[in-house]
Amino acid sequence: MLTAHEITCIRGERALFTDLNLTIDAGEILHIQGSNGSGKTSLLRILCGTTQPDNGTVLWQSEDIRTCRSTYYEHLAYIGHSNGIKLELSPAENLSCLAAIKGFSVSSQIGEALTQSGLSLVRDVPCIHLSAGQRRRVAMAWLFITRASIWILDEPLTAIDQDGIDIARSRFSRHLDDGGLIVLTGHQHLQFEGRNIKSLHLST
């Protein structure tokens, strides 16, 4: 369970949101929507613990994430609005490096992850030569490898074609079946049959 209790975020002289409460349980998706500047990315960063709220607390398993940071991060996968990949490296090299940073070996899984992400033909091509959609798929390919139960994703389907969206939705469903939870932003309409999708709309 991931809970935000009375979260307030202020930027400059403007409050993006105040006294915000939300709870996401295993097997659930929280879909955050809102116009540009409404605080969607700020909220995700607060939930990740990379930004502190001006007021309020984020709890994981009923414990403040500030006091269980290292354990929380072991269970967290975050994909930001930028892809977070190194353009000079290939898709396979990017996944290998990220796994090394996380402290586990995935060499046997990289090929399968890239195939499932539709990247097998460009697995060894430096990402600088890939399209925007392919680079986003490289970032999303991590979701086929990660062991994290909490996925926080900032507009994960941006620049991805319909085939890529279908692949992502299939992976999301499998993650939920495994007891994971997902928090994401995006303008796309989400539809997962039989799933509990919570919606939060932030206004400017």
FIFIVO-622231 format. One record per residue (C-alpha): residue number from 0; residue in three letters; chain; x, y, z. Coordinates in steps of 0.001 Angstrom, whole numbers, plus 500000, padded with zeros to 6 digits. Example, Ala and Ser with C-alpha at 12.3 -4.5 7.8 and 13.67 -1.06 7.14 Angstrom:
2
(0; ala; A; (512300; 495500; 507800))
(1; ser; A; (513670; 498940; 507140))
//
This chain:
204
(0; met; A; (500000; 500000; 500000))
(1; leu; A; (501217; 503479; 499060))
(2; thr; A; (499559; 506410; 500824))
(3; ala; A; (499877; 510183; 500610))
(4; his; A; (498464; 512004; 503627))
(5; glu; A; (497577; 515711; 503430))
(6; ile; A; (500275; 516492; 500862))
(7; thr; A; (500837; 520128; 499964))
(8; cys; A; (503140; 521345; 497187))
(9; ile; A; (503950; 525026; 496649))
(10; arg; A; (505956; 526390; 493730))
(11; gly; A; (506889; 530036; 493974))
(12; glu; A; (503829; 531772; 495355))
(13; arg; A; (501353; 529242; 493958))
(14; ala; A; (500025; 526119; 495634))
(15; leu; A; (499875; 523313; 493082))
(16; phe; A; (497804; 521196; 495461))
(17; thr; A; (496977; 521288; 499162))
(18; asp; A; (495994; 518630; 501710))
(19; leu; A; (495978; 515930; 499025))
(20; asn; A; (495146; 512408; 500176))
(21; leu; A; (495391; 509220; 498151))
(22; thr; A; (495866; 505499; 498642))
(23; ile; A; (496934; 502861; 496106))
(24; asp; A; (496759; 499187; 496992))
(25; ala; A; (498334; 496169; 495341))
(26; gly; A; (496711; 495454; 491983))
(27; glu; A; (495548; 499048; 491474))
(28; ile; A; (496410; 501849; 489058))
(29; leu; A; (496246; 505542; 489906))
(30; his; A; (495917; 507637; 486743))
(31; ile; A; (496854; 511283; 487360))
(32; gln; A; (495606; 513807; 484826))
(33; gly; A; (495762; 517564; 484475))
(34; ser; A; (496971; 520363; 482257))
(35; asn; A; (500610; 521388; 481987))
(36; gly; A; (501735; 523098; 485172))
(37; ser; A; (499080; 521496; 487350))
(38; gly; A; (501666; 519579; 489399))
(39; lys; A; (501528; 516060; 487958))
(40; thr; A; (505291; 515593; 487786))
(41; ser; A; (505780; 517308; 491151))
(42; leu; A; (503368; 514842; 492734))
(43; leu; A; (505187; 511869; 491210))
(44; arg; A; (508519; 513143; 492526))
(45; ile; A; (507021; 513534; 495992))
(46; leu; A; (505708; 509967; 495832))
(47; cys; A; (509200; 508841; 494792))
(48; gly; A; (510804; 510726; 497649))
(49; thr; A; (513084; 512764; 495397))
(50; thr; A; (511176; 515953; 496310))
(51; gln; A; (509850; 516744; 499753))
(52; pro; A; (506302; 518079; 500116))
(53; asp; A; (505748; 521422; 501802))
(54; asn; A; (503432; 519582; 504137))
(55; gly; A; (502224; 516041; 504584))
(56; thr; A; (503641; 512537; 504516))
(57; val; A; (504065; 509691; 502032))
(58; leu; A; (503743; 506242; 503563))
(59; trp; A; (504667; 502837; 502181))
(60; gln; A; (503363; 499876; 504163))
(61; ser; A; (502310; 502464; 506798))
(62; glu; A; (505892; 503725; 507230))
(63; asp; A; (507180; 507171; 506281))
(64; ile; A; (509295; 506735; 503138))
(65; arg; A; (511853; 509154; 504597))
(66; thr; A; (512640; 506658; 507342))
(67; cys; A; (512707; 503559; 505123))
(68; arg; A; (514243; 505170; 502041))
(69; ser; A; (516684; 502417; 501044))
(70; thr; A; (514091; 499658; 501388))
(71; tyr; A; (511478; 501731; 499594))
(72; tyr; A; (513810; 502349; 496659))
(73; glu; A; (514416; 498616; 496329))
(74; his; A; (510710; 498272; 495585))
(75; leu; A; (510425; 501348; 493343))
(76; ala; A; (510759; 501726; 489572))
(77; tyr; A; (510505; 505296; 488311))
(78; ile; A; (510454; 506356; 484667))
(79; gly; A; (510397; 510113; 484302))
(80; his; A; (509232; 512315; 481467))
(81; ser; A; (512747; 512160; 480059))
(82; asn; A; (513866; 508667; 479176))
(83; gly; A; (516868; 508543; 481478))
(84; ile; A; (518948; 506600; 478965))
(85; lys; A; (522455; 507246; 477680))
(86; leu; A; (522279; 508050; 473984))
(87; glu; A; (525790; 506793; 473259))
(88; leu; A; (524851; 503341; 474505))
(89; ser; A; (522687; 500748; 472755))
(90; pro; A; (519363; 499533; 474195))
(91; ala; A; (521050; 496369; 475463))
(92; glu; A; (523878; 498348; 477066))
(93; asn; A; (521434; 500749; 478717))
(94; leu; A; (519508; 497904; 480343))
(95; ser; A; (522725; 496208; 481444))
(96; cys; A; (524049; 499420; 483038))
(97; leu; A; (520779; 500123; 484841))
(98; ala; A; (520708; 496597; 486228))
(99; ala; A; (524288; 496993; 487459))
(100; ile; A; (523297; 500219; 489251))
(101; lys; A; (520399; 498356; 490866))
(102; gly; A; (522805; 495624; 491915))
(103; phe; A; (521591; 492560; 490043))
(104; ser; A; (522411; 490682; 486847))
(105; val; A; (519888; 490486; 484021))
(106; ser; A; (522095; 489404; 481131))
(107; ser; A; (519843; 486436; 480384))
(108; gln; A; (516717; 488618; 480383))
(109; ile; A; (517848; 491531; 478226))
(110; gly; A; (517187; 489824; 474905))
(111; glu; A; (513684; 488822; 475939))
(112; ala; A; (512914; 492291; 477317))
(113; leu; A; (513999; 493946; 474081))
(114; thr; A; (512032; 491461; 472002))
(115; gln; A; (508903; 492049; 474072))
(116; ser; A; (509444; 495801; 473695))
(117; gly; A; (509792; 495556; 469914))
(118; leu; A; (513475; 496506; 469944))
(119; ser; A; (515222; 493273; 468984))
(120; leu; A; (516311; 494608; 465576))
(121; val; A; (518003; 497664; 467123))
(122; arg; A; (519322; 496098; 470352))
(123; asp; A; (522940; 497007; 469497))
(124; val; A; (522324; 500355; 467782))
(125; pro; A; (523389; 503445; 469788))
(126; cys; A; (520252; 505155; 471053))
(127; ile; A; (521289; 508440; 469484))
(128; his; A; (520311; 506894; 466149))
(129; leu; A; (516877; 505756; 467326))
(130; ser; A; (513573; 507574; 466959))
(131; ala; A; (511824; 509256; 469890))
(132; gly; A; (509385; 506363; 470093))
(133; gln; A; (512162; 503772; 470096))
(134; arg; A; (514023; 505631; 472851))
(135; arg; A; (510861; 505650; 474939))
(136; arg; A; (510553; 501919; 474363))
(137; val; A; (514111; 501480; 475659))
(138; ala; A; (513098; 503181; 478904))
(139; met; A; (509930; 501105; 479089))
(140; ala; A; (511872; 497883; 478443))
(141; trp; A; (513161; 498169; 481996))
(142; leu; A; (509671; 497237; 483165))
(143; phe; A; (510172; 493776; 481668))
(144; ile; A; (513205; 493261; 483913))
(145; thr; A; (512700; 495189; 487133))
(146; arg; A; (511788; 493395; 490323))
(147; ala; A; (510108; 496500; 491762))
(148; ser; A; (506504; 496258; 492937))
(149; ile; A; (505826; 500028; 492812))
(150; trp; A; (505886; 501621; 489363))
(151; ile; A; (505736; 505410; 489133))
(152; leu; A; (505632; 506500; 485499))
(153; asp; A; (505537; 510027; 484071))
(154; glu; A; (503662; 509947; 480740))
(155; pro; A; (505049; 506497; 479881))
(156; leu; A; (503154; 506231; 476583))
(157; thr; A; (504394; 509528; 475105))
(158; ala; A; (505754; 509152; 471540))
(159; ile; A; (504883; 505443; 471460))
(160; asp; A; (502733; 504114; 468611))
(161; gln; A; (499629; 501984; 469080))
(162; asp; A; (501600; 498750; 468922))
(163; gly; A; (503871; 500004; 471697))
(164; ile; A; (500878; 501110; 473760))
(165; asp; A; (499355; 497633; 473461))
(166; ile; A; (502656; 496084; 474591))
(167; ala; A; (502810; 498432; 477587))
(168; arg; A; (499225; 497706; 478595))
(169; ser; A; (499918; 493982; 478492))
(170; arg; A; (502958; 494435; 480725))
(171; phe; A; (500992; 496666; 483103))
(172; ser; A; (498323; 493982; 483439))
(173; arg; A; (500886; 491306; 484230))
(174; his; A; (502441; 493530; 486879))
(175; leu; A; (499051; 494057; 488525))
(176; asp; A; (498391; 490311; 488410))
(177; asp; A; (501648; 489856; 490299))
(178; gly; A; (500440; 492166; 493077))
(179; gly; A; (502192; 495333; 491938))
(180; leu; A; (500768; 498842; 491831))
(181; ile; A; (501126; 501598; 489266))
(182; val; A; (500959; 505386; 489487))
(183; leu; A; (501139; 507154; 486141))
(184; thr; A; (500373; 510380; 484358))
(185; gly; A; (499203; 510737; 480783))
(186; his; A; (496525; 512046; 478478))
(187; gln; A; (495657; 508668; 476961))
(188; his; A; (492441; 506973; 477963))
(189; leu; A; (493285; 503900; 480010))
(190; gln; A; (491136; 500815; 479844))
(191; phe; A; (491957; 497556; 481577))
(192; glu; A; (489055; 495137; 481785))
(193; gly; A; (488330; 494089; 485335))
(194; arg; A; (490916; 496475; 486812))
(195; asn; A; (490448; 499039; 489540))
(196; ile; A; (491707; 502263; 487969))
(197; lys; A; (491618; 505246; 490255))
(198; ser; A; (491645; 508701; 488712))
(199; leu; A; (492993; 511964; 490097))
(200; his; A; (492614; 515238; 488231))
(201; leu; A; (494851; 518153; 489196))
(202; ser; A; (493688; 521620; 488181))
(203; thr; A; (495726; 524779; 487719))
//
